[in-house]
């Protein structure tokens, strides 16, 4: 989910579906890259990516706002949009621009 507006983009809310993956690449691709470089065992890398790429792994570490049931997506998005629409706006921090 990093590429799709992950925490680095400072979203107001960030949920995941149960079938989501949080890895930048899959375990197979990472294992191929790292074994090509010659730094690690492919099976160990695959196992680590499978374990840590799980949405429940990131939710347990509070990297996101939770895992939602896909059936509840409309309800959760509606509540989030309502909360975002009623949040106070932060002042813009633009400096003075002179030509």
N, C-alpha and C positions, 0 to 999 in steps of 0.2 A: 503494500500500500504506500510505500515511500514515494514512488513515482506518481501516484494518483493523489497528490496533496497530503502527504504525510506530515508528521509533526514539524519538520523543518520549514514547512510553509505556514506555520502558525494558524491552523484552522480553529474555528471556535469549537467545533465538535468533530470527533473522529470515531466512527463505529466500524465494525467489521461483521460480515456474515460468517457463519460457521465454516463455509468452504473456502474462505479467503486465505491467501498466503502472504506473509510479511517479508519474505526474502527478496533481495534485489534480483537474484537469479535462482533457478532451481538447483537442487542438490546435485543432480547429474552434471549440469553445466559447470557448477563450481568445482566439482571433483575433477572434471576433465581439465579445467584451466589450471588448477593447483597441481595436479599430477604432471601436466605438461611442463610446468615450471620446475617440478621435482621437489616440492616442499612437504607433501603429506600423503597419507594413505587414502585412496579414493573411497573405500567403504566407510571409514570413520567420518569423512567429510559429508558423504551422503546421509549418514545417520544423524549427524549434527544438524544439517540443514532441514531434514524432515522433522526433527524434534523442535527446533527453535523457529521454524517457519510456520508453526501452528498458530492460529489466531488466539487460542487460549493461553499460549505462552506469553504473548505480548500483553494481553489483558491482565494476566496475573501480575505483571510488572508495571501496570498502569501506564503503558505506552499509548493507550487509546482509551476511549470512553466506554468500551464494552463490546460484547458480541450480541447482535440482535438477530431475532428470527426474521428471515426474509418476508414472512407474512406480515410482520409489524413495521415494515419499512416506511410505508406512507404515514402511519401514525407517528413514528419517531421523527421523521423528517418534518412533519407538520409542527410538532412541539419544538423542534430545534429552530425552525424558521420563525416561529412566534417569539421564542426567546431571543434570537438574534435581532429581530425587528424592534424589540422593546429594550434592547441594551443601549446604554448611553454611548454616544459617538466619542471617540478619542480625538482630541485636537490634532490637527495636522502639524507635523514638525518640520515644515518647509522653511528654509532660510530665505533671505531677501535675495532676489535675482536682479542683478543690474547689468545693463549692456554698455 
